[in-house]
Amino acid sequence: MSSSWTDDQNKLFESLLAIYDKDTPDRWQKIARAVGGGKSVEDVKRHYHKLQTDLQDIESTGGCPGSNRSSSGGSSSNGSSCGKANDDKR
C-alpha cells in the first residue's frame, strides 16, 4: 500500500477519473493500475474521497483559502478576487 501521491500521479489520477467514469466496469482497478506506483484499489478510493471532500470545502468557501475563518464577519475590502471570475479579460 502506497499512501503518498506525487504531483504527476495526482494529475494523472484526475485525468483518469474523466476517462473511467462511474459507469466503467472495474473503474478503481483500472485507475490504480494506470496510476502505478504500487497504488492499490483502496489507495485510489481513499484518494478519491479526499478529493471529493476538498472540492466540497472549496465550494463551501467560494474557493478562498481560509475564508471560513474570517474574524471581521464582513466582506473584504482588500480588492481580492479570490473565488470570482475576472470579467475584464473577455
Buried (B, 14 or more C-beta within 10 A) or exposed (E): EEEEBEEEBEEBBEEBBEEBEEEEEEBBBBBBEBBEEEBBBEBBBBBBEEBEEEEEEBEEBEEBEEBEEEEEEEEEEEEEEEEEEEEEEE
